[in-house]
Amino acid sequence: MSSPSVLFADPRDAAAVADGVAEPACFADLNLDQVVAALTAGREEYDLAPFFRHRLRTVDAVAHRHEVFRDLEDHAVAAGVDAFARRMRDVRRRVRRAGELRHPHQRDSWFLTAVEEYGTAVRGLVRVLDGARPRSAGLRAVHEHVTGYARSGAFTGLLRDAEDVGRGLASVRYCLTITGGRVKVSRYEGEADYGERVLAAFEKFKQTEGEGHLVGFGDHVAMNHVEEAVLDRVALLFPEVFDALEAFAGRHAAFLDEEVARFDREVQFYVAWREFTGRIAASGLSFCYPEVSDRSKRIGGREVFDLALADKLVESGTRVVPNDFHLEGPERVLVVSGPNQGGKTTFARTFGQLHHLAALGCPVPGTGARLFLCDRVFTHFERGENLRDLSGKLQDDLVRVRDILDHATADSVIVMNEVFTSTTLRDAVVLGTRVLERIIALDALCVCVTFVDELASLSGSTVSMVSTVVPDDPATRTFRVVRRPADGLSYALAIADKYGLTYERLVARIAGRAGVAGTGDDDERTEEGVAS
């Protein structure tokens, strides 16, 4: 690339983000919208959301970010980058405030302090990177650029100019003579300052610290009309100094180096991720650098977990239950069954999150992961029936699934959660089989949460996983999803739950904690559920 970047090794990725990145359709289903909202909170000025939405195109681009993350594991480097970012925020704040001020001399003064702080920020960054000797290509390129820039005539001339103007302003001395309602501004000619004498005279009468009655100044910085009038007259007394200040502001209006500003924004991607995941890691959960491939579909994860859920549970002090998975050889589809509220949907979200996060070049939740660099993540999660839509829930499911199959490729990841629940078991088996056969023919990776156990043994491409319960207490969920054959109870449990016949609800009825609810006439689904 012609310019250094800690985010992009491939110019196509940089161009795609520059053109704007809409939120992917899968974000809401995978709760990645919540993750991105947490990552970008308080950092709105950087516009980081596009960085967390755009999946990288190549394995090399992913490795580029892994290397930068590893460099930032050095505490001194991370602290130096944080200090640089704080100073740059102050630079932008001062420039922004200068643009809001009414009086030209005050405006130019704020601009001068912004330039001075900018010089401190750049020089501080050079010192940090000099000491760090970064290994990543991204930070090495930035180091080379800022080192050359800090030595350039443009930068050194800017700071020399700012120093000269600042020295001139520091030399200004003037007196205010206030008589009644009149204020006279004159040059300071060595007049005596009686302040120290007055304080010394009254010091001997001081017995204890009295209550303070000082009035603090407001947070606003704009001057009132009296202050402006005083400043105008000071400027008339020292025209050379204030002419130089005005000329400086005009001459250096575009003082920010484009690449320094770019680094300031891009590095926040890493800072935000490290801060967000650091809170979660402090609870004992792990993050790892995944092995990412754009060819092999031999994938897996150890002790992986739902990032959005973990953020909430860690805050409330609740334990997070991680899970493992793997696909080998011809295996492409994880079929997840088991009791409701057992962690199946969370597992499916985890699978989708991992593949998106891996394509961002981020460390992912878990102690180890081997993931596929997908082109897109497609999701189909169950939705409640829309009474305004006369087509019905089943038709809506079919239309949405058809749209996924029309756009998915062999490089896609598909996450399906509780599809075709609105139809009979027989129809669900037929429809589910047809859909999975299409996905298998595509050679796409998929996780499918379903009550149809028959799908788990559809072919050698499918793998059965089951959410488990405590053996001695089937009503208690472990939230562990393990690789084993389906137990044939998923549909029966779904029907029992629908008609209020689960263990928990029966116990509640017997104990009188719930009213008796009629189940109505048995239908085909009830008969099939009992039979299963």
PEWOUR-V430247 format. One line per field, one symbol per residue. ss: DSSP state (A for helix, B for strand, O for the rest). phi: phi as a letter, one per 30 degrees, with the letter a starting at -180 (. if undefined). psi: psi as a letter, one per 30 degrees, with the letter a starting at -180 (. if undefined). Layout:
# PEWOUR-V430247
ss: ???
phi: ???
psi: ???
This chain:
# PEWOUR-V430247
ss: OOOOOOOOOOAAAAAAAAOOOOOOOAAAAAOAAAAAAAAAOOOAAAOOAAAAAOOOOOAAAAAAAAAAAAAOOOAAAAAAAAAAAAAAAAAAAAAAAAAAOOOAAAAAAAAAAAAAAAAAAAAAAAAAAAAAOOOOAAAAAAAAAAAAAAAOAAAAAAAAAAAAAAAAAAOOOBBBBBBOOBBBBBBOOOOOOOAAAAAAAAAOOOOOOOOOOOOOOOOOOOOOAAAAAAAAAAAAAOAAAAAAAAAAAAAOOOOOOAAAAAAAAAAAAAAAAAAAAAAAAOOOOOBBOOBBBOOOOOBBBBBBOOAAAAAAAAAAOOOOOOBBBBBOOOOOBBBBBBOOOOOAAAAAAAAAAAAAAAAAOOOBBOOBBBBBOOOOBBBBBOOOOOOOOOOOAAAAAAAAAAAAAAAOOOOOBBBBBOOOOOOOAAAAAAAAAAAAAAAAAAOOBBBBBOOOAAAAAOOOOBBBBBBBBBOOBBBBBBBBBBBOOOOOOAAAAAAAAAOOOOAAAAAAAAOOOOOOOOOOOOOAAAAAAAAO
phi: .dbdbdcbcceddddddddjbddeddedddiddddddddcdibedchdeeddcdddcbdddddededdedddddeddddddddeddddddeddddddedcddddddddddddddddddddddddddddddddhecdddddddedddddddcddddddeddddddddddddddbbbcccbiccbccbddciedcddddddddcddcdcbddddbdcdddddcddddddddddedddddbdddddddddddddcecdddddddddeddddeddddddddddddddjdcbbdddcbcbdcdbaachdadddddeddddcicdccdbcaabbhddbbcccbkddhcjddddddeedeeddddddicdcdkcaabbcdddaccbbcdbddcddcddjddddedddddddddcdbdcccbccbhdiddcdeeddddddddddddddddiddabbdaccddddcdaddcbdbbdcbdedbedcdcicccdaddcicdddddddddcicdeddddddddidbddcdciddbddddddddd
psi: kfkkkfejfjfeeeeeeefkjlkkffeeeggfeeeeeeefkfheffifeeeffjklfleeeeeeeeeeeeeffkeeeeeeeeeeeeeeeeeeeeeeeeffkekeeeeeeeeeeeeeeeeeeeeeeeeeeefeikfkeeeeeeeeeeeeeffleeeeeeeeeeeeeeeeeffkklkkjjjbgkkkklkkhgkkjgeeeeeeefeffkeljlkkgkklllflfklleeeeeeeeeeeefieeefeeeeeeeeeheifkkeeeeeeeeeffeeeeeeeefeeeffffllkljkjkkgekgjllkkhlljeeeeeeeeefgkkkjlllllklbfkfkjjklallhggeeeeeeeeeeeeeeeffglklklfkkjlkjleljkkjkkllkjffjffleeeeeeeeeeeeffflafglkkjkjhkhfgaleeeeeeeeeeeeeeeeefglkkkjklfjffffheaffkkkkkkllkefiffkkfgkjljlkkggfeeeeeeeeegggleeeeeeeefgfklkkkfakkaeeeeeeee.
